[in-house]
Amino acid sequence: MLDIQHVTFRYKKQNILEDINFSVKTGEHVSIIGESGSGKSTLLKLLYGTYDLNKGHIYWKDEEILGPKFNLITGPDYMKYVAQEFDLMPVISVSENIGAFLSNFYPEEKQERIKELLEVVELTPFSKTKVKELSGGQKQRVALARAIAKQPEVILLDEPFSHIDNFKKQSLRRNLFKYLKKKNITCIVATHDKDDVLSYSDKMIVLHDAKIIANNTPQYLYNNPENKLVASFFGEFNEIDGEMVYANQLKVVEKSDVIAVVKQSYYKGHYFLIEAEWNEEKVFFEHPEKLNLNQKVNLLIKK
């Protein structure tokens, strides 16, 4: 188990993280979310031992993870960290980068491992291509493959799909997280993308103002958003009579107490997101068809 106890970290005189407490079971997938500057990346770096803590302790299976004051080399052997900047070797091939830290004593096993990882990150056609010739998204996929090459016990991923286009992102996300679960690798992801979280995370931790403001399953937090920040992560929402109501929870009916005036219709594929005005406030709801400007509609919260 990864155990984070009363962790506080400050830069100069400003607390970036304050009294952070949570634990992660072996093989569990945890997502860290929050606004830009909330401390997501800093938390991952602390877990990796990049910085020294001002207060608190971090343990993996009763072994304390310590910072640079205690270690010449950053990061425990059993842990890998994939940052948003990729530390790759540009003049050698994709396969050579992935296998850089694998033993040469068993060449056949090494090649099989590289082949397997190329399939996971969908780069088999580029196995012989030099990394300097790849796009940013392809380099990110090489970095992911190299991080899991030696099958770490823990992997820390900082915005792992940020450089990858939508054509590849969905299948890559499924392949990677399925692989980590299969190998029982503990995974902690810092992300702003709900699609990294909803289908794959066992727990979701929300950071705000240097503190954890929510820690539960994605399903629980979606169904019970404690504040606007949590609700906004999952999509468009409204605050009606003090209650957080998602756009997909409102429907048009023949008669209700909520009468709104349509101001805009946004095409979203299988539905339109409608922006309307109610009590001089914006309200958003989903509808199967485009609605006319200034059309009046009656809205009801779905139960």
C-alpha positions in Angstrom: 0.0 0.0 0.0 1.1 3.6 -0.8 0.4 5.6 2.4 0.5 9.4 2.4 0.5 10.9 5.9 0.0 14.6 6.7 2.1 15.7 3.8 2.8 19.5 3.5 4.9 21.1 0.9 5.6 24.8 0.4 7.5 26.8 -2.2 9.1 29.8 -0.5 6.3 30.8 1.9 3.3 29.5 0.0 1.8 26.2 0.8 1.3 24.2 -2.4 0.0 21.2 -0.5 -1.2 21.2 3.1 -1.9 18.2 5.3 -2.5 15.7 2.5 -3.7 12.2 3.6 -4.7 9.3 1.5 -3.8 5.7 0.8 -3.6 3.6 -2.4 -3.9 -0.2 -2.4 -1.6 -2.4 -4.5 -3.0 -2.6 -8.1 -5.4 0.3 -7.5 -5.9 3.1 -10.0 -6.3 6.6 -8.5 -6.8 9.8 -10.3 -5.8 13.3 -9.0 -7.8 16.1 -10.4 -7.9 19.8 -9.8 -7.6 23.2 -11.5 -4.3 24.3 -13.0 -1.9 25.2 -10.2 -3.8 23.0 -7.7 -0.7 20.9 -7.0 -1.4 17.8 -9.0 2.0 17.6 -10.6 3.8 18.6 -7.4 2.0 15.8 -5.6 3.3 13.2 -8.1 6.8 14.6 -7.8 6.6 14.3 -4.0 5.5 10.6 -4.3 8.5 10.0 -6.6 10.9 11.7 -4.1 11.8 14.6 -6.4 11.4 17.1 -3.5 11.9 17.0 0.2 8.7 17.3 2.3 8.2 20.2 4.8 6.1 17.9 6.9 4.7 14.4 6.8 5.7 11.0 5.5 5.2 8.8 2.4 5.5 5.0 2.5 5.3 2.2 0.1 4.9 -1.2 1.8 6.4 0.3 5.0 9.5 1.7 3.1 9.6 5.5 3.4 10.0 7.5 0.2 12.6 10.2 0.8 13.7 13.3 -1.2 17.0 14.5 -2.5 18.5 15.2 1.0 18.6 11.4 1.5 19.1 10.1 -2.1 21.6 10.9 -4.8 19.3 9.3 -7.4 15.6 10.5 -7.6 12.9 7.8 -7.5 12.7 4.3 -6.0 13.6 1.3 -8.2 10.1 0.0 -7.9 8.4 3.2 -9.2 8.3 5.0 -12.6 7.2 8.6 -13.2 6.2 9.8 -16.7 6.3 13.6 -16.8 4.8 15.9 -19.4 8.3 16.4 -20.8 9.7 13.2 -22.2 13.2 12.2 -21.4 13.9 10.1 -24.5 16.9 9.3 -26.6 16.2 11.0 -29.9 18.8 9.5 -32.2 17.9 5.8 -31.6 14.8 3.9 -32.6 11.4 3.5 -30.8 12.3 -0.1 -30.0 15.7 0.8 -28.7 14.2 3.5 -26.4 11.6 1.0 -25.0 14.2 -1.6 -24.4 16.9 0.7 -23.1 16.7 -0.6 -19.5 15.9 -4.2 -20.2 18.6 -6.8 -19.7 20.6 -8.0 -22.7 21.3 -11.4 -21.1 18.0 -12.7 -22.5 17.7 -11.2 -26.0 14.7 -13.2 -27.1 12.7 -12.3 -24.0 13.7 -8.7 -24.4 12.5 -8.6 -28.0 9.2 -10.2 -27.0 8.7 -7.7 -24.3 9.4 -4.8 -26.7 7.0 -6.3 -29.2 4.3 -6.6 -26.5 4.7 -3.0 -25.4 4.7 -1.6 -29.0 1.3 -3.2 -29.3 0.0 -1.7 -26.1 0.9 1.9 -27.2 0.1 1.1 -30.9 3.5 1.9 -32.3 4.4 -1.4 -34.0 4.7 0.2 -37.5 7.2 2.7 -36.0 9.5 0.3 -34.2 12.5 1.1 -36.3 11.8 4.9 -36.6 14.2 7.2 -34.8 12.4 9.1 -31.9 13.5 12.5 -33.3 11.3 11.8 -36.3 8.1 11.3 -34.3 5.3 13.7 -33.4 4.7 14.8 -29.8 1.9 12.3 -29.3 4.0 9.5 -30.6 6.9 10.5 -28.3 4.5 10.4 -25.3 3.5 6.9 -26.2 7.2 5.8 -26.4 7.6 7.3 -22.9 4.7 5.4 -21.6 6.0 2.1 -23.0 9.4 2.6 -21.6 8.1 3.4 -18.2 6.3 0.1 -18.0 9.0 -2.0 -19.7 10.5 -3.3 -16.4 7.0 -3.7 -14.9 7.2 -1.3 -11.9 5.1 -1.8 -8.8 3.9 1.8 -9.0 3.6 4.2 -12.0 2.9 7.9 -11.8 1.4 9.5 -14.9 1.2 13.3 -15.3 -1.4 14.2 -18.0 -0.4 11.0 -19.9 -2.5 11.6 -23.0 -2.1 15.4 -23.3 -0.1 15.3 -26.5 -2.1 12.5 -28.2 -4.9 13.3 -30.7 -8.4 12.0 -30.3 -7.9 9.5 -33.2 -5.6 7.4 -30.9 -6.5 8.6 -27.4 -9.5 6.3 -26.8 -7.9 3.0 -27.8 -4.6 3.9 -26.2 -6.3 4.7 -22.9 -8.1 1.4 -22.9 -5.0 -0.6 -23.8 -2.7 1.1 -21.2 -5.1 0.9 -18.2 -6.2 -2.6 -19.1 -2.5 -3.6 -19.2 -1.7 -2.0 -15.8 -4.7 -3.7 -14.2 -3.7 -7.1 -15.7 -0.1 -6.7 -14.3 -1.4 -5.4 -10.9 0.6 -2.2 -11.3 -0.5 0.6 -8.9 -1.3 3.7 -11.0 -1.7 7.3 -10.0 -2.7 9.7 -12.7 -2.8 13.6 -12.6 -5.3 14.7 -15.1 -7.8 17.3 -16.2 -9.7 14.9 -18.5 -12.7 13.1 -17.2 -12.3 10.4 -19.8 -9.1 9.4 -18.0 -11.1 8.9 -14.9 -14.7 7.7 -15.3 -14.1 4.3 -16.8 -10.8 3.4 -15.2 -10.3 4.9 -11.8 -11.0 3.1 -8.5 -10.7 6.4 -6.6 -10.7 10.1 -7.5 -9.0 12.7 -5.4 -9.9 16.4 -5.9 -7.3 19.1 -4.9 -8.3 22.7 -4.3 -6.5 25.5 -2.3 -3.7 23.1 -1.4 -6.0 20.6 0.3 -8.0 17.5 -0.6 -11.7 18.5 -0.9 -13.0 15.1 -2.1 -11.8 11.5 -2.2 -14.2 8.8 -3.3 -15.1 6.6 -6.3 -15.9 8.5 -9.6 -19.4 7.1 -9.5 -20.1 8.5 -6.0 -18.6 11.9 -6.7 -20.6 12.1 -10.0 -23.8 11.3 -8.3 -23.1 13.4 -5.2 -21.0 16.4 -6.2 -20.1 18.2 -3.1 -19.4 21.6 -4.7 -19.2 23.4 -8.1 -15.6 22.3 -8.7 -16.4 18.6 -8.5 -19.6 19.0 -10.6 -17.7 21.0 -13.3 -15.2 18.2 -13.8 -18.0 15.9 -15.1 -19.5 18.4 -17.5 -22.0 21.2 -17.9 -24.1 21.7 -14.7 -26.6 24.1 -13.2 -27.2 25.2 -9.6 -30.9 25.1 -9.0 -32.3 25.8 -5.5 -28.9 25.0 -4.1 -28.7 21.7 -5.9 -26.1 20.7 -8.5 -28.0 19.5 -11.6 -26.2 18.3 -14.7 -27.3 19.4 -18.1 -28.4 15.8 -18.9 -30.6 15.8 -15.9 -32.9 18.5 -17.2 -35.7 17.7 -19.7 -38.2 19.7 -21.6 -41.8 19.1 -20.4 -45.2 20.6 -21.2 -45.6 22.4 -17.9 -43.3 23.1 -14.9 -42.2 25.9 -12.5 -39.0 26.5 -14.4 -39.6 28.5 -17.6 -36.4 29.3 -19.5 -35.7 31.2 -22.7 -33.4 29.6 -25.3 -30.3 31.7 -26.1 -28.1 29.2 -28.1 -28.0 25.6 -29.4 -24.7 23.8 -29.6 -24.4 20.7 -31.8 -22.8 17.8 -29.9 -23.4 14.9 -32.2 -26.3 12.8 -30.8 -27.8 15.8 -29.0 -27.8 19.6 -28.7 -26.5 21.4 -25.6 -29.0 24.2 -25.1 -28.0 27.4 -23.3 -31.1 29.2 -21.9 -31.9 32.0 -19.4 -33.9 31.5 -16.3 -34.3 34.1 -13.5 -31.6 36.1 -15.2 -29.2 33.2 -14.9 -27.7 30.8 -17.5 -29.1 27.3 -17.5 -27.8 24.4 -19.7 -29.7 21.3 -20.7 -29.5 18.6 -23.4 -32.1 18.1 -26.1 -32.3 15.8 -29.1 -33.1 18.7 -31.5 -32.0 22.3 -32.0 -34.3 24.8 -30.4 -35.3 28.2 -31.8 -33.7 31.4 -30.4 -35.9 33.0 -27.7 -38.2 30.0 -27.6 -39.7 29.4 -24.2 -39.4 26.0 -22.6 -40.5 24.3 -19.4 -37.8 22.3 -17.7 -38.0 19.5 -15.1 -35.3 17.7 -13.3 -35.2 14.0 -14.2 -35.6 11.6 -11.3 
